Amino acid sequence: MASKTIPVNFDALNPLFIRIGVGNLIVALVVFIVSIIAASTFFAISVIMGTVIGIINLSVLARTIKSGFLFKPDKAQSFVMKRYYLRLIATLFIIGVLVSKNLAAPIGLIIGLSVIMINTLTTTIYFAKRESV
């Protein structure tokens, strides 16, 4: 059985990526302002660090998945999974260093990471539903 690569038009996905990015920046700004008002500057900086880690994490994931489409399906799965675990280990290492050296508040990092992940997921679902109607 010959396997073929799946042609994907990434230019059609670009507006969605831009909307998600703008949404993430707006939500990150709101969370940063709320954390400045409600907590300390150290906590707010930790939220920003978590946000930056989350955004970098998602951009690397997007590039990995985009690169995965260049392979045949059986090779693509192993490529994406290897990169996924490397990204996870790198993220855990960076967070571990930031927390162990007391450079960031753990709860602030978690809030920053969570806000980006939840916002990306909800924005994607919203625009996917809107495009399908």
Steps between C-alpha positions, in 0.01 A plus 500: 500500500656825389458788740474854378565827669192708565497836322411777743452863410673677789424843354133437576590433865707817536207733587399261777854506642497879492164514680622256764820700548316830537253338740786360707667840523178671610424236763863505622484877539175479699638226727821701549307813600279301739805333656673839547189633675423190707850375582866602505724599213694173543177306449406708194843442346454127566168513313674665204775235509237227491325677214822526299581133564148407388516707181844362407375150579201537269703652218748211514208256501348670193832482314541134597157407373553700181829316443328170571291540186817474293543133601307189415236425769698226676815714518303814591358342814840409642646839399221696671504283813878525542485877467201512737692324776810713443285813527339367819838420659641842403194676644521304825871573527451874449215515751703293747796737476279809537327361809806343666708820461204703632488702178124451462198421715368151416135607509575796271670271249206259509252784450697638205530159334138408566357825368684459169401134459135555592471812284657324201266204537184710536597735216569206270169334586313828451647572157469135391129503584454839335676384180295177482166680506 
